[in-house]
Each structure stands twice: as C-alpha cells, then as structure tokens.
Amino acid sequence: MKVLLGDNPFFGVNHKVGSKQLAEESFRFAQAVEVLSEAERLGFDRLMITNHPTIKSLLDLTDASELSNLRLAFVLPYPHKYNDLVAKKGYLGLVKYLSKGNFGYLVFNIHKLFKFRRAQDHIVNMITNAELASLAKHRSKVEYVCLHNILVDIYVASGNVSALEAFIVHVKKLGLKPVLITQNLLALNKVLRIKTGYTICFSYNPLGYMVNPSIDLVDEFLAKAAQPIPELWAMQIMGSGVVGLDDALENTSTKKNISGILYATTKKERIAELFAKVQKYKT
C-alpha cells in the first residue's frame, strides 16, 4: 500500500477542531523535517502538501536537510491565498498571479477562453500552471498534482465535468500524475467519463467520519466496483484522531480497491510505528 504523509500538522491544521497555531513556524518546520527525515529513512518519501504561503520556507529546509528523495503530491489551489490576494491587490492582482507560467498557454488558447462553456476548462489549467510556477526551484519535486476538494466538489455539484477532465488531461501532458480530492467518492466517480489514468483521494475511516454519501454505500462501491476504475487513496483514515492506527490500517488494508493512504503526524516516533504496522498489514 502506498503511504503519503500529510502536511496539515506542519501548518497548524486540525480537521476536528479547525485551524489553529500549534507553535512558532520555526519549531513546526523543524518538527516537519524530523518527521520527513525519518520517513525517508524508512522508505516513505511522498508528502501531500498544499500551496500554503510558507511552503517555500518548509521546502527550503528540506533541501538544507538533504531530503533528496522527497516527492510531492502538490495540492492546488490554496483557497485562503486567493482570498488574501484579492483583498490586498484586487482582482487585477489575481489576474497577474494567474499569468505566471501561462504565457505559452495563453498564446495557444486565448481565443478559447471567450467560449463560455469551455472557459472553466482553461481556467483550471491556468491555475495549475500558475501554482506549479510559484514553486520555482521546488517544481522538480512534484510527482502528483492534486485538485483541492473545494473545486472538485463544486464542479461535481454544478455538473461541470469537462473542467475536471481537462485538469486530468492537462496534468498528464505536463508529465505529472493527476489526483482529484473529494468528499464524495461516489458522486465524483459517477460523473467522470474518463475512468483510468488518475487517482481519487477521498475520506474513509471505520467511523464514517466525513465519509459521503455514507460508509455503507462507499463500502458497497469498493467491494463491487466494476473495472476499470481510478486508483483510490484514503484520507482521514483515523477520523481526526478518534480511530487508532491499528484499526485504521486494518480497515483500509482489507478494503478492495484502496491502494494508498494519507497519514499525518508531527512526531517522528510515530513514523517508525507506522512503518512497522504497514508491514504487518502487507502480509
């Protein structure tokens, strides 16, 4: 089973109690490097990370610590950054930001942006280009590009399937692997016409916490889904800390079609525990 580390604790995010400041940034990032170093030592070298305003500071620290094998599952966009950008610099500032990395794309697609029905397809691709460009030297670490569940689920609810499929095609053209993050696996899978070549990351745990439309329906889908289907990763496997790691791993490892999990911690000791228990459930 593929294991990805999550970045939420490094930026002070807890889904159960909301966002909060855990400690000073320097302390949190030092913890992050310790966790990532231990993870790399044990073969867990993938980090799912949002384009948080301080992402470069964290990634600079990983470079300084010689975490040479670190590979990113890069989540975009970071919604709060866009809100702040519009508040401080207006919509012109947002347009300027989105122009980064998009000169060539605009040259070849500017006429299509005025076709209303397909404009969203190009907007999501431009967001992807701009966010990747903002990583600068860290762009080469990106293996997966993940579309945030806020956008994914808005597109699903509004029936704008073509924008999601345009994202999948565009990311693959960039030589990267597309991931769609969602809070409703069944609704997303139902509307997509492209059935393979990407990953869906969704909430799954034995409590049914944030598992939509219900854990029973998701379990039925996992057991009976007709091939082909996308690769599936489970997030929130511990129900924001309520479920023990053993129970979480046993639950996901026994489910047909789940091939990866997302796990987050600020303590390097828990990485060794994770490694031992993942080996247990591999056998």
Summary of the structure (lengths in Angstrom):
residues: 283
radius of gyration: 18.9
end to end distance: 11.0
largest distance: 55.3
contacts: 892
relative contact order: 0.13
helix: 54%
strand: 17%
